[in-house]
């Protein structure tokens, strides 16, 4: 019985530690990987706000590039809207971001998007989201 109690406490400690680690990872950039950072140029084919448990959902664009389409995760819709940058089908953009695999699909997590003379900054050089802790600047 005592061994079962010790085992239960050990499992609880491991679970709490893993949740804390995951939360720190999200604050530090989540899946963003600077080693896979690249720059893509292309044409916006679709703009969508994907519902989430967080405030207002996330903005995604489908970018048509020379090597084919890719889904770009822009950032929280509220954050993008607060920067007064909009994307519509046909826009020519340059995206700097991290190419990663999510749900068995290749996607790009944007760090910066250029559209004409506008620059939407989304993450710092380490991949930490600028919307975290209200640090966003354009």
C-alpha positions as a Markdown table, in Angstrom:
| # | Residue | x | y | z |
|---|---|---|---|---|
| 1 | Unk | 0.0 | 0.0 | 0.0 |
| 2 | Unk | 2.8 | 2.4 | 0.9 |
| 3 | Unk | 4.6 | 1.6 | -2.4 |
| 4 | Unk | 1.4 | 2.4 | -4.3 |
| 5 | Unk | 1.2 | 5.7 | -2.5 |
| 6 | Unk | 4.8 | 6.6 | -3.4 |
| 7 | Unk | 4.2 | 5.5 | -7.0 |
| 8 | Unk | 1.1 | 7.8 | -7.2 |
| 9 | Unk | 3.1 | 10.7 | -5.9 |
| 10 | Unk | 5.9 | 10.1 | -8.3 |
| 11 | Unk | 3.4 | 10.0 | -11.3 |
| 12 | Unk | 1.8 | 13.2 | -10.1 |
| 13 | Unk | 5.2 | 15.0 | -9.9 |
| 14 | Unk | 6.2 | 13.8 | -13.4 |
| 15 | Unk | 2.9 | 15.0 | -14.8 |
| 16 | Unk | 3.1 | 18.4 | -13.2 |
| 17 | Unk | 6.7 | 18.8 | -14.5 |
| 18 | Unk | 5.7 | 17.9 | -18.0 |
| 19 | Unk | 2.8 | 20.4 | -18.0 |
| 20 | Unk | 5.1 | 23.1 | -16.7 |
| 21 | Unk | 7.7 | 22.3 | -19.4 |
| 22 | Unk | 5.1 | 22.4 | -22.1 |
| 23 | Unk | 3.8 | 25.8 | -20.9 |
| 24 | Unk | 7.4 | 27.2 | -20.9 |
| 25 | Unk | 7.8 | 25.9 | -24.4 |
| 26 | Unk | 4.7 | 27.7 | -25.7 |
| 27 | Unk | 5.9 | 31.0 | -24.1 |
| 28 | Unk | 9.3 | 30.5 | -25.7 |
| 29 | Unk | 7.9 | 29.8 | -29.2 |
| 30 | Unk | 6.3 | 26.4 | -29.0 |
| 31 | Unk | 7.1 | 24.5 | -32.2 |
| 32 | Unk | 9.1 | 27.3 | -33.7 |
| 33 | Unk | 12.6 | 26.0 | -34.7 |
| 34 | Unk | 15.2 | 28.6 | -35.8 |
| 35 | Unk | 17.2 | 25.8 | -37.5 |
| 36 | Unk | 14.4 | 25.3 | -40.0 |
| 37 | Unk | 13.9 | 29.0 | -40.7 |
| 38 | Unk | 13.6 | 30.0 | -44.3 |
| 39 | Unk | 12.2 | 32.7 | -46.5 |
| 40 | Unk | 9.4 | 32.1 | -49.0 |
| 41 | Unk | 7.9 | 34.4 | -51.6 |
| 42 | Unk | 4.5 | 33.8 | -53.1 |
| 43 | Unk | 0.9 | 34.8 | -53.6 |
| 44 | Unk | -1.8 | 34.6 | -51.0 |
| 45 | Unk | -4.4 | 32.1 | -52.2 |
| 46 | Unk | -6.6 | 31.9 | -49.1 |
| 47 | Unk | -6.9 | 33.7 | -45.7 |
| 48 | Unk | -8.7 | 31.9 | -42.8 |
| 49 | Unk | -9.2 | 32.4 | -39.1 |
| 50 | Unk | -9.0 | 28.9 | -37.5 |
| 51 | Unk | -11.1 | 28.6 | -34.4 |
| 52 | Unk | -9.2 | 27.8 | -31.2 |
| 53 | Unk | -9.7 | 27.7 | -27.5 |
| 54 | Unk | -7.8 | 31.0 | -27.3 |
| 55 | Unk | -9.2 | 34.4 | -27.8 |
| 56 | Unk | -10.4 | 34.8 | -31.4 |
| 57 | Unk | -8.6 | 32.0 | -33.1 |
| 58 | Unk | -5.5 | 32.0 | -35.3 |
| 59 | Unk | -5.0 | 33.6 | -38.7 |
| 60 | Unk | -3.6 | 31.3 | -41.4 |
| 61 | Unk | -2.9 | 31.9 | -45.1 |
| 62 | Unk | -2.3 | 29.5 | -47.9 |
| 63 | Unk | 0.7 | 30.7 | -49.8 |
| 64 | Unk | 1.3 | 29.6 | -53.4 |
| 65 | Unk | 5.1 | 29.4 | -53.9 |
| 66 | Unk | 7.3 | 28.2 | -56.8 |
| 67 | Unk | 7.5 | 24.8 | -55.0 |
| 68 | Unk | 3.8 | 24.6 | -54.3 |
| 69 | Unk | 1.2 | 25.7 | -51.7 |
| 70 | Unk | 2.0 | 25.8 | -48.0 |
| 71 | Unk | -0.1 | 26.7 | -45.0 |
| 72 | Unk | 1.4 | 29.7 | -43.1 |
| 73 | Unk | 0.4 | 30.1 | -39.4 |
| 74 | Unk | 0.4 | 33.8 | -39.0 |
| 75 | Unk | -0.6 | 34.4 | -35.4 |
| 76 | Unk | -3.6 | 35.1 | -33.2 |
| 77 | Unk | -6.3 | 37.0 | -35.2 |
| 78 | Unk | -6.6 | 39.7 | -32.6 |
| 79 | Unk | -2.8 | 40.4 | -32.7 |
| 80 | Unk | -2.7 | 40.6 | -36.5 |
| 81 | Unk | -5.7 | 42.9 | -36.5 |
| 82 | Unk | -4.1 | 45.1 | -33.9 |
| 83 | Unk | -1.2 | 45.7 | -36.3 |
| 84 | Unk | -3.5 | 47.0 | -39.1 |
| 85 | Unk | -2.1 | 44.6 | -41.7 |
| 86 | Unk | -4.5 | 42.6 | -43.8 |
| 87 | Unk | -4.0 | 39.9 | -46.3 |
| 88 | Unk | -6.3 | 39.1 | -49.2 |
| 89 | Unk | -6.2 | 36.6 | -52.1 |
| 90 | Unk | -3.7 | 37.8 | -54.7 |
| 91 | Unk | -1.3 | 39.6 | -52.3 |
| 92 | Unk | 2.4 | 39.2 | -53.0 |
| 93 | Unk | 4.2 | 38.5 | -49.8 |
| 94 | Unk | 7.5 | 37.4 | -48.4 |
| 95 | Unk | 7.4 | 35.2 | -45.3 |
| 96 | Unk | 10.3 | 34.5 | -43.0 |
| 97 | Unk | 9.5 | 31.6 | -40.7 |
| 98 | Unk | 10.1 | 28.1 | -39.5 |
| 99 | Unk | 9.0 | 25.1 | -41.6 |
| 100 | Unk | 7.8 | 22.4 | -39.3 |
| 101 | Unk | 5.5 | 19.4 | -39.4 |
| 102 | Unk | 2.2 | 19.6 | -37.5 |
| 103 | Unk | -0.5 | 17.0 | -37.7 |
| 104 | Unk | 1.5 | 15.2 | -40.4 |
| 105 | Unk | 1.6 | 18.3 | -42.6 |
| 106 | Unk | 4.3 | 20.7 | -43.5 |
| 107 | Unk | 3.5 | 24.2 | -42.4 |
| 108 | Unk | 5.3 | 27.4 | -41.8 |
| 109 | Unk | 5.2 | 29.3 | -38.5 |
| 110 | Unk | 5.7 | 33.0 | -39.6 |
| 111 | Unk | 8.2 | 35.2 | -37.8 |
| 112 | Unk | 7.8 | 38.1 | -40.2 |
| 113 | Unk | 5.6 | 38.8 | -43.3 |
| 114 | Unk | 6.4 | 41.6 | -45.8 |
| 115 | Unk | 3.7 | 42.9 | -48.1 |
| 116 | Unk | 4.8 | 45.8 | -50.2 |
| 117 | Unk | 6.3 | 48.4 | -47.7 |
| 118 | Unk | 4.5 | 46.9 | -44.7 |
| 119 | Unk | 6.2 | 44.5 | -42.4 |
| 120 | Unk | 4.3 | 42.4 | -39.9 |
| 121 | Unk | 6.6 | 41.2 | -37.1 |
| 122 | Unk | 5.2 | 38.2 | -35.3 |
| 123 | Unk | 8.1 | 36.7 | -33.4 |
| 124 | Unk | 11.6 | 37.7 | -32.2 |
| 125 | Unk | 14.8 | 36.3 | -33.6 |
| 126 | Unk | 14.5 | 33.3 | -31.2 |
| 127 | Unk | 11.0 | 32.5 | -32.3 |
| 128 | Unk | 9.2 | 33.8 | -29.2 |
| 129 | Unk | 5.8 | 35.3 | -30.1 |
| 130 | Unk | 5.6 | 39.0 | -29.8 |
| 131 | Unk | 2.0 | 38.7 | -28.6 |
| 132 | Unk | 3.2 | 36.9 | -25.5 |
| 133 | Unk | 3.2 | 39.2 | -22.5 |
| 134 | Unk | 2.2 | 42.2 | -24.7 |
| 135 | Unk | 5.6 | 42.8 | -26.2 |
| 136 | Unk | 4.3 | 43.2 | -29.8 |
| 137 | Unk | 5.8 | 46.1 | -31.8 |
| 138 | Unk | 5.8 | 46.7 | -35.5 |
